[in-house]
Amino acid sequence: MKIALDPYMFRKLPMAEMVRTVADIGYSSIELSPRDEFMPFFLHPRADDERVAELKGVLRETGVELASVLPLYKWSSPDEEERRAAVRYWRRMVEVTVELGCTLMNSEFNGRPERAAESEAAFWRSLEELLPVFEREGIALNLEAHPDDFCEVNEPAVDLVRAINKPWVNYLYCAPHTFHLSGDAPGADVRRMMAYAGDKLKHVHIADSFDHKGSSGLRYILNPPGTPARIHQHLDIGQGEVDWDAFFGTLRDIGFDGVATVCVFAWEERARESSAFMLERVTKELGALVA
């Protein structure tokens, strides 16, 4: 198992300084998430040969491993032009990932929940074009359900991943999305949801979050009434309501051998302290599983 850091809170640092900061905190692996000058949200990658070489060089210098690359593109968009553009962006980012010597990419389903059937159809069209690219290049893919995706709930998301029917396409359980993954029911049975993924559970994202529904269904009041907005945050462990005993206990019970990525986003003013705290806690819980 690998413990990695999503360095999004350090994205304003130059790439080399970001990697050195991650290494200085004590992480040995990075999950590279969007950065404006390298891999922006929903746009064509900006990384050229020089920037790829810079990242490879500082990874080599620090001994930090690039465990995974996490691009976000609108590959499930019901708008066909937008979908085709996303496929082009994916192709380029696969090339960059291969150049970086990384063999794992993560992403979200994307699409629109109010147009779920159209979005799923777009998702499958994109997969028809991209699965041969991933397979040819030896890139594994982990997918997560994200709030406001066309598929937001744990069991349907796992079923969708299984339907792709590729051993190298697997499921990512994102702990700060727990209370969206559980659907309409109050609370969340973390152990049951993770167990449902079974042998497809290859990656976890680790951060805390509040149960936005609460026992009354009114933990938060959103205006205007009836807004479809989704609310959650990526907090330090202990600052929210995720059942961490169930989360870490399940990973230990199954002998989890994937990637565990720390992905706190809420504390940019104390990014180093947060990242160090999370590394200490995750290592305490899962250190026995680390390769």
Phi, psi and omega per residue, in radians:
M1 nan 2.573 3.104
K2 -2.078 2.447 2.984
I3 -1.818 2.099 -3.088
A4 -2.111 2.878 3.048
L5 -2.072 2.281 2.886
D6 -1.424 1.950 -3.001
P7 -1.522 0.541 -3.063
Y8 -1.023 -0.619 3.138
M9 -1.186 -0.248 3.119
F10 -1.863 0.286 -3.010
R11 -1.155 -0.350 -3.137
K12 -1.419 -0.203 3.040
L13 -1.334 2.573 2.984
P14 -0.962 2.638 -3.020
M15 -0.910 -0.862 -3.093
A16 -1.099 -0.719 3.126
E17 -1.158 -0.631 3.096
M18 -1.061 -0.835 -3.111
V19 -1.123 -0.725 3.128
R20 -1.138 -0.621 3.091
T21 -1.129 -0.784 3.109
V22 -1.032 -0.776 3.129
A23 -1.122 -0.699 -3.117
D24 -1.133 -0.607 3.103
I25 -1.180 -0.525 3.085
G26 2.177 0.030 3.119
Y27 -1.392 2.505 3.097
S28 -1.842 -0.080 -3.132
S29 -2.461 2.636 3.116
I30 -2.190 2.465 2.866
E31 -1.832 1.906 -3.038
L32 -1.333 2.030 3.119
S33 -1.853 3.075 -3.034
P34 -0.975 2.392 3.014
R35 -2.380 2.424 -3.013
D36 -1.034 -0.650 -3.036
E37 -1.571 -0.019 -3.068
F38 -2.232 -0.909 -3.056
M39 -2.610 1.341 -3.068
P40 -1.229 2.777 3.052
F41 -1.032 2.183 2.888
F42 1.124 0.215 3.137
L43 -2.183 2.914 3.132
H44 -1.053 2.420 3.111
P45 -0.955 2.468 3.108
R46 -1.670 -0.181 -3.057
A47 -1.119 2.171 3.012
D48 -1.905 -3.093 -3.088
D49 -1.014 -0.667 -3.103
E50 -1.147 -0.768 -3.127
R51 -1.236 -0.617 3.062
V52 -1.108 -0.765 -3.140
A53 -1.113 -0.667 3.116
E54 -1.078 -0.801 -3.133
L55 -1.138 -0.760 3.106
K56 -1.033 -0.712 -3.106
G57 -1.129 -0.771 -3.102
V58 -1.301 -0.527 3.021
L59 -1.097 -0.762 3.123
R60 -1.130 -0.745 -3.122
E61 -1.077 -0.745 -3.050
T62 -1.564 -0.307 -3.053
G63 1.368 0.178 3.099
V64 -1.385 2.380 3.134
E65 -1.651 2.474 2.976
L66 -1.524 1.721 -3.045
A67 -1.310 -0.594 -3.090
S68 -2.853 2.795 3.098
V69 -2.148 2.295 -3.031
L70 -2.108 1.538 3.035
P71 -1.535 2.705 3.085
L72 -2.222 1.989 -3.120
Y73 -2.323 2.751 -3.076
K74 -1.544 1.006 -3.057
W75 -1.347 -0.135 3.074
S76 -1.949 0.325 -3.114
S77 -1.171 2.358 3.033
P78 -1.167 -0.286 3.054
D79 -1.421 1.982 -3.000
E80 -1.111 -0.646 3.117
E81 -1.127 -0.733 3.105
E82 -1.120 -0.713 3.121
R83 -1.109 -0.788 -3.124
R84 -1.103 -0.665 3.082
A85 -1.086 -0.737 3.131
A86 -1.064 -0.687 3.110
V87 -1.097 -0.710 3.088
R88 -1.077 -0.732 3.141
Y89 -1.128 -0.701 3.098
W90 -1.039 -0.806 -3.108
R91 -0.999 -0.782 -3.138
R92 -1.164 -0.696 -3.100
M93 -1.234 -0.516 3.007
V94 -1.089 -0.762 3.105
E95 -1.012 -0.794 -3.130
V96 -1.112 -0.744 -3.139
T97 -1.069 -0.742 3.092
V98 -1.096 -0.749 3.120
E99 -1.066 -0.549 -3.137
L100 -1.412 -0.102 3.124
G101 1.359 0.333 3.141
C102 -1.724 2.553 -3.072
T103 -2.093 0.244 -3.109
L104 -2.409 2.298 3.020
M105 -2.186 2.576 3.092
N106 -2.147 2.688 3.015
S107 -2.871 -3.074 -3.121
E108 -1.960 2.865 3.111
F109 -1.216 -0.619 -3.114
N110 1.111 -2.693 -3.082
G111 1.393 -2.975 -3.078
R112 -2.164 2.230 -3.124
P113 -1.143 -0.518 3.124
E114 -1.378 -0.122 3.060
R115 -2.298 0.891 -2.957
A116 -1.081 -0.781 -3.093
A117 -1.140 -0.758 3.107
E118 -1.128 -0.681 -3.141
S119 -1.161 -0.727 3.108
E120 -1.106 -0.701 3.099
A121 -1.053 -0.713 3.099
A122 -1.137 -0.696 3.104
F123 -1.003 -0.818 -3.136
W124 -1.162 -0.636 3.077
R125 -1.081 -0.740 3.121
S126 -1.129 -0.713 3.120
L127 -1.103 -0.661 3.117
E128 -1.007 -0.610 3.131
E129 -1.435 -0.588 -2.963
L130 -1.701 -0.501 -3.127
L131 -0.975 -0.747 3.094
P132 -1.091 -0.518 3.113
V133 -1.211 -0.843 3.093
F134 -1.013 -0.794 -3.070
E135 -1.143 -0.761 3.139
R136 -1.088 -0.664 -3.064
E137 -1.568 -0.042 3.117
G138 1.247 0.584 -3.129
I139 -1.798 2.142 3.021
A140 -1.440 2.745 -3.058
L141 -2.349 2.216 3.023
N142 -1.971 2.322 -3.079
L143 -2.061 2.488 3.107
E144 -2.189 2.635 2.986
A145 -1.492 2.257 -3.122
H146 -2.053 2.505 3.037
P147 -0.909 2.257 -3.132
D148 1.490 0.129 2.941
D149 -1.371 2.947 3.081
F150 -1.183 -0.378 3.055
C151 -2.236 2.000 -2.991
E152 -2.044 -0.183 -2.966
V153 -1.894 2.508 -2.968
N154 -0.938 -1.025 -3.017
E155 -1.084 -0.839 3.063
P156 -1.059 -0.577 3.124
A157 -1.173 -0.778 3.092
V158 -1.075 -0.755 3.141
D159 -1.066 -0.671 3.132
L160 -1.150 -0.733 3.087
V161 -1.090 -0.763 3.119
R162 -1.075 -0.612 -3.111
A163 -1.145 -0.409 3.076
I164 -1.129 -0.522 2.933
N165 1.089 0.719 3.054
K166 -2.193 2.265 -3.111
P167 -1.107 -0.347 -3.106
W168 -1.718 0.092 2.984
V169 -1.904 2.075 -3.001
N170 -2.369 -3.039 -2.964
Y171 -1.897 2.479 3.061
L172 -2.006 2.105 3.069
Y173 -1.645 2.071 -3.114
C174 -1.764 1.878 -3.056
A175 -1.016 -0.715 3.136
P176 -1.215 -0.120 3.037
H177 -1.707 0.109 -3.017
T178 -0.841 -0.777 -3.002
F179 -1.430 -0.176 2.919
H180 -1.554 -0.667 3.130
L181 -1.071 -0.476 -3.097
S182 -1.378 -0.071 3.102
G183 1.355 -2.520 -3.039
D184 -1.423 -0.276 -3.072
A185 -1.221 2.446 3.036
P186 -1.175 2.603 -3.102
G187 1.298 -3.007 -3.128
A188 -2.823 2.254 3.094
D189 -1.607 1.550 -3.051
V190 -1.041 -0.810 -3.093
R191 -1.064 -0.755 -3.139
R192 -1.125 -0.749 -3.113
M193 -1.141 -0.746 3.132
M194 -1.190 -0.683 3.124
A195 -1.122 -0.573 3.138
Y196 -1.064 -0.595 3.114
A197 -1.189 -0.498 3.054
G198 0.960 -2.278 -3.070
D199 -1.301 -0.061 3.075
K200 -1.532 -0.141 3.129
L201 -1.359 1.802 -3.069
K202 -2.098 -0.101 -3.076
H203 -2.668 2.483 3.024
V204 -2.291 2.545 2.981
H205 -1.864 2.341 -2.984
I206 -2.078 1.954 2.978
A207 -2.885 2.788 -3.098
D208 -1.650 2.871 3.141
S209 -2.792 2.737 3.069
F210 -1.515 2.615 2.997
D211 -1.306 1.758 -3.033
H212 -1.169 -0.345 -3.130
K213 -1.497 -0.746 -3.087
G214 1.125 3.110 -3.089
S215 -1.195 -0.420 -3.110
S216 -1.655 -0.200 -3.011
G217 1.404 0.084 -3.069
L218 -2.285 0.667 3.118
R219 -1.005 -0.716 3.051
Y220 -2.113 2.536 3.010
I221 -1.848 2.109 -3.124
L222 -1.881 2.371 3.092
N223 -2.041 2.481 0.040
P224 -1.274 2.753 3.120
P225 -0.953 2.417 3.127
G226 1.488 0.084 3.127
T227 -1.046 2.457 3.129
P228 -1.470 0.144 -3.112
A229 -1.022 2.455 3.042
R230 -1.775 2.445 -3.096
I231 -2.200 2.276 2.984
H232 -2.903 2.965 3.076
Q233 -2.544 2.810 3.127
H234 -1.893 1.729 -3.016
L235 -1.879 2.924 2.959
D236 -1.095 2.582 3.044
I237 -0.966 2.331 -3.138
G238 1.699 -0.180 3.138
Q239 -1.672 -0.089 -3.139
G240 -2.237 -2.575 -3.003
E241 -2.274 0.270 3.044
V242 -1.126 2.456 3.118
D243 -1.405 1.604 -3.049
W244 -1.288 -0.504 3.063
D245 -1.068 -0.756 3.124
A246 -1.210 -0.719 -3.112
F247 -1.082 -1.009 -3.097
F248 -1.221 -0.623 3.115
G249 -1.072 -0.696 3.108
T250 -1.120 -0.762 3.140
L251 -1.091 -0.707 3.106
R252 -1.174 -0.710 -3.101
D253 -1.093 -0.651 -3.096
I254 -1.573 -0.034 -3.092
G255 1.092 0.820 -3.055
F256 -0.877 2.301 -3.057
D257 -2.255 0.533 3.136
G258 -1.856 -2.499 3.139
V259 -1.965 2.303 3.057
A260 -1.966 1.917 -3.053
T261 -1.817 2.165 2.991
V262 -1.312 2.195 -3.064
C263 -2.419 1.016 3.039
V264 -1.420 2.336 -3.117
F265 -2.131 -0.126 -2.901
A266 -1.456 -0.245 -2.914
W267 -2.186 1.046 -3.114
E268 -1.100 -0.485 3.136
E269 -1.283 -0.234 3.076
R270 -2.394 0.801 -3.032
A271 -1.086 -0.717 -3.135
R272 -1.138 -0.826 -3.111
E273 -1.103 -0.747 3.115
S274 -1.081 -0.824 -3.098
S275 -1.126 -0.675 3.119
A276 -1.181 -0.763 3.104
F277 -1.024 -0.789 -3.106
M278 -1.150 -0.687 3.109
L279 -1.085 -0.762 3.133
E280 -1.077 -0.769 -3.095
R281 -1.203 -0.791 -3.115
V282 -1.155 -0.677 3.102
T283 -1.113 -0.711 3.096
K284 -1.052 -0.717 -3.082
E285 -1.386 -0.630 -2.953
L286 -2.152 0.102 -3.058
G287 -0.970 -0.578 -3.133
A288 -1.157 -0.334 -3.122
L289 -1.621 -0.174 -3.049
V290 -1.216 2.292 -3.132
A291 -1.193 nan nan
